Amino acid sequence: MPAAKKRARAYDPARTRTAVLAQFGNVRAAVRALTPEQLALPTRLGDWTVRELVAHVGMALTAVDRLLGEPEPARQDGRLLDWPFGIAADADSIAATARRLAAEHPDLDAHLADVERRFTDRLDTHPGTRLLPTSAGALPLADYVVTRTVELVVHTDDLNAAVPGLDIAYDRQALAAATRLLADALAVKAPGGSTEVRVPPYAVVQCVEGPRHTRGTPPNVVETDPLTWVRLAAGRLAWKDAVADAKVSASGERADLGGLLPLLR
């Protein structure tokens, strides 16, 4: 008899909305205190400055507004877990838009406040079932909002890396949702049951083809913390460096995930 298909993870729309707004609020509070010199600092995202990165953080929410402005697709033809693999195609236009927004909005705090208002208004006036034409296909609004936690957590980390001492906090629920989505995406990319990936306290998934683990201690185990996992999945940290620095524990012949990462491309 074939194995039962695993049910997709469910996310509570109200909790996801709260998490997105909390993480966005953490970024807004930090941006208010940035000096012109800090806004001009380079980031690890190519030639982007901190100012351009902040403008891009706003785009994490304006994307909802933009997609709701498009005609609604006739049917859902995408999955939430397809999203991490479909964002690279938009990279050039995203960079150009971030630069334009940074130039057009010298008052970044006012810009982000307006972005937040439009986002909350949109969520208040559209059901979570409303389909959006995303890069991963047609997805329900509620699912797409989950992807915003990934964008915000990843770029919060980018900002913290760019500005010494900034230390923007990570909302617990936002970090949890981002961790779970990226862990589940790994299981989609490398289906199987021979390797168990643990990201306590938020996620455990089985992946990689090979003998399926059923009980006891798995023969192949990878374990790391949530922020390290997000950095690995987003390409901010190389697998070999994470292992060398003891940020990741990996045991077993199928525990090397280096060839599967990053997930966001």
N, C-alpha and C positions, 0 to 999 in steps of 0.2 A: 504494500500500500504506500503511495507517495506521502512524503511528509506534509503536514498541514502548513499552509502558507501563513507566515507570521503577519499578524495584524499590524497595520501602521500605527505608530505612536500618535496619541491624541493630545492636543494642546488646548487648554481652556482660553477662549478668546479674551475674556475679561482680564485674566492674569497676564496674558501676553501683552495686551494693550498697556496695562499698568507697568509692566517691565520695560517696554519700549520707551514710554514717557519718563520713567525714572532714570534710565540710562541717558536719555537725551538731556534730561535736566541736569545730570551730573556733568555732562560736557558743557552745557550752557554756563553753569556756575563757574567752571574753570576758565572758560573763554573770556568771561568778563574781566578777569584779573590779568590777562596776558598783555604784555607791553608790546609796542611796535617792534622792538628788537626781537622779542620772542616769536611774534607772528612771522617774522622774516627768516626764522631759522629753517634749515633744510630738514627734510624728513627721509625716512628709508624708502619712500615711494618715488623712486626716480628723481626727477627734478622738481617735485612738488615742495612748496613751502608749507609752513604750519598754517598760514592764512588759507591757502588753497585746500589743505586737508580739512580745515574746519568747514569751509564751504561745501566740501564733499560730504561731510557728516550731515549737513542739512539735507543733502540730496537723498539720504536714506529714507527720509520722510516724504520729501516732495515727489519721490517716485510713485508713491501711492496716489497722490493727487494727479500726476501725469497719466497714470494708467487708467484711472477712473474716468479721465477725459476721453479715452478711446472707446470706440464701439464695443459693447460687451460681446465676447465670443459666444457662438451658438451652443457650445458644449465644452466641458472640461476635457482636455487632452494632455494635461501634464500632471505631474505629482510633485508634492513638496520636496521630495528627496532628489528630484531632477535639478532643482535650482542651483546647488553648488557647482554643477558641471556646465552650466549654461551662461555664466556671467562674463567670461573672457571675451566673448564676441563684441561686447559693448565697451571694451576698455578704452579705445581711442576717443569715442564720443563722450565718455564719462570724464576723462581727463580734460578735454576741451571745455566741457560745461563747468567743471570745477574752477578752472582758471577764469572763465567769464564771470561766474558768480562772485568770485573773490574780488574781481576788479569792480564789479557793479555795486557791491555792498560794503562800503568802508566801515559801516557800523555792523559788525558781525552779530552782536548780541540782539540788536533790533531785527536783523534778518532771521536769526534762529527763532526768536519769539514769534514772528509772523509765520514761519514754517510750522511751528508747533500748533498754532491756532488753526491753520488750514488742515493739518493732519487730524486733529481732534474733531473738527467740524465734519470732515469727510467720513470718519468712522461713526459719527453720530447719525449721519443721514443715509448710510448704505449698509445693507445687511452683510454679514460675514460670508454669505453664499454667493454674493455678486462676483462674477468671473472677471479676471483681469488678463489681458494679453501679455504675459511676461516672457522673458527669454527662455523660460523652461516650459513654455506652452501656456494654455489657459488654466489659471489656478484660482481658487476661491480667495476672496479678500482676506479671510481669516488666516488662511495658510500663508499668504504672502506677508502678512504682518509678522509671522514667526521669523521669516528670513531677515527682518529688520533687526532682530536681536543680534544676529551674526554680524551684520554690517556695523552696528554700533559698538559691539564688544571689540571687534577687530580694530576699528579705527580709534577707539579709546586707547587701546594698547599702542597704536601707532603714535598718538599724541603724547602719551606718557614717555615713549622712547625718544621722541624728538625734543621735548622740553624738560631738562633736568629739574627734578623736584616737583613736577606738576602733580603727579599722583592722583589722577582722577579715579574715583572709586568705581567698582564694578557692582552694579545691582545684582543681588543674588539670583533673582528669577531670570534676569536677562542672560546672565552667565550660564545658568542651568539650561535654558532653552537653546542657546547657541551650542553648548557642549553636546546636547542630545541630538540636535539636528545633524551636526557634523559627524558624530559617532555613527548614527544611523546611515548617513551617506557613505561612510566607509564600508558598512556591511552591504550596501547596494553595489558599490564598485568592486568589492571582492567577496562575493557570496560564498558561504561555506560555514563550517562549524569546527574547524581545527584549531582556531586561535581565539582566545578570549581577550578582548580589550576592555580594560577597566579604567574608568575616569571617575573615581569617587569624589563626592557623594552623588553624582548626577547620572552616570550612564555606565552600562555594561552591555557590550554587544559581542556576538560571535561572528567570525568572518574567516575568509581564506579557505580555499578548497583543500581537502585532505580528510583524514579520519575524523569523524564527528565525535566531539566530547559529549558524554551523557551524564557522568556522575564523578564525584571526587574532584581532585585537583586537576585542572586541564593541563595537558602536556606543553601547551604553548600559551604563554600569558604575557600581555603587555599592560603595564600600569603607569599612569601619570596623573598629574593634577589638571584641573580644568583649563587654566590659563595656558599651560604648556601645550595641552592638546589643541586648543584654538590656534596657537601660534604654529604648530606643526601643520594643521589642516589648512591654514591660510597662507603657508609658505613664508612665514616670518622667522621660522626656525628650522634648520636642517635636521633630519633624523639622526645622522651620525653625530652631530654636535650635541643634541639632546641626550643621546646615550652616553657620550663621552663625559658630559657634565653631570651625569646621574640625575637628569631631569626625567628620564624614562627608565623604567625597569623592564627588560625584555628577556624572557627565558624560553628556550625551545627552538627547534630548527625552522619553525614557521612563524617566528615572532619578529622577524625583520620586516617592518612596514615601510622601509625607505623607498622602495619602488612604487608604492601606492600613494605617496604623499608628494606635494600637497593635493588637497581635494578641490580647492577653489582655483579655477583656471579660467 
